[in-house]
Amino acid sequence: MPQPYVLLSAAVSLDGYLDDTGPERLLLSGPADFDRVDQVRAASDAILIGAGTLRTDNPRLLVNSPERRAARVAAGLPEYPLKITVSASGDLDPEAQFWHTGGEKVVYTTDKGAERLRTLGLPTGPAGVDVVCVGPDLEWPAVLDHLGDARGVARLMVEGGGRVHTQLLQQGLADELQLAVAPVFVGEAEAPRMFGTGAYPGGPTSRLRLVETRPVGDVVLIRYVPSVPGTGPTVSAADRHWLALACELAAECPPSGTAFSVGAVVVAADGTELARGHSREAGDPVAHAEEAALAKLDPTDPRLASATVYSSLEPCARRASRPAPCARLILDAGVRRVVTAWREPDTFVPDATARNAVLAEEGAVVVVVPEYEDRAKEPNRHLVG
């Protein structure tokens, strides 16, 4: 199983704080936004908080709506999403509400933390606590891999705190950011902020992609997705978003019985979209997606050397309709990283996979993200079944 889709969710003040320094939790959201969050929880396979949030807020992390819980059960899901916390030390309160409400719980920890947790007397049984040790250090990729492989979690909602949000964003592991911005100011230097200091993907010049804004009561919901491509063979959350866009472009292709429908996007290292294209664009019956996208760019653009090409189908290394196949066009443009959803089958080119080794042979990194293969195949079902 792939890693889960990671959604970061939080309410913040206008000046970027999650809370104030008072003894009681500052409620930044109103009733309408609390209901929206309940809906997001109900649509998630699991909800995660950090140990700091568990200690300070003592949350229950439940789906409050009986109708939403009933809908989950009717769909064959547990009444409540899996509840997760992470703690390197294992220093947690066994009386916290987190352990004694809802359904199944998991705590991810280290070798040292696991020893401590097993002495706390945490609840056991069907709705008990599963203590999962990921090694001497608490590493997020290991946590997400285990959630996908062992727990089958496809959609993970992360509700804090700021340290957890920061780590997931800085490591390129967050797929979406949902911020409910409240019309208040906290103005306290010691209050917890949403994000901490450190290096974020792409640096201060890169920009997240805005996908939605809307009022929810007196707060404004803002949804962003990451834009900065991964590096080398590492797949970032942004890689998945750009590849999904390439698959959407493939669905826009004029139909053909003799050629694949493919979408392509060229993205700079800072997350700027440079160009996009799709098969048979602008009425050209033999245009390929990568060819159409690259044709819109200045071949001397220095950003191409560190750019990534996202293509729903592996770029061709051989074609009859034009002198240069797409793999050659990509290499000649200076691009050395390609992310694709689907290896080219032998439908039109015998032994296509072997022939398409040209990209790797000339120093390009080709990353295949197989969980998007079905999306890439969908507009081509009449060709490959």
Salt bridges, closest charged atoms under 4 A:
ASP19 OD2 - ARG25 NH1 3.33
ASP33 OD1 - ARG36 NE 2.64
ASP35 OD1 - ARG68 NH1 3.05
ASP38 OD2 - ARG68 NH1 2.92
ASP57 OD2 - ARG25 NH1 3.54
GLU79 OE2 - ARG69 NE 2.90
ASP91 OD1 - ARG116 NH2 3.24
GLU104 OE2 - ARG151 NH1 3.19
ASP130 OD2 - ARG151 NH2 3.22
GLU159 OE2 - ARG41 NE 2.66
ASP175 OD1 - ARG240 NH2 3.16
GLU176 OE2 - ARG223 NE 2.65
GLU212 OE2 - ARG214 NE 2.66
GLU212 OE1 - ARG223 NH1 2.89
ASP239 OD2 - ARG337 NH2 2.82
GLU273 OE2 - ARG276 NE 2.64
GLU281 OE2 - LYS296 NZ 2.63
ASP284 OD2 - ARG322 NH2 2.77
GLU291 OE1 - ARG319 NH1 3.36
GLU291 OE2 - ARG322 NH1 2.68
ASP301 OD2 - ARG303 NH2 2.81
GLU314 OE2 - ARG343 NH1 2.67
ASP332 OD1 - ARG328 NH1 3.47
GLU362 OE2 - ARG328 NH2 2.46
GLU373 OE2 - LYS377 NZ 2.74
ASP374 OD1 - ARG381 NH2 3.97
GLU378 OE1 - ARG381 NE 3.38
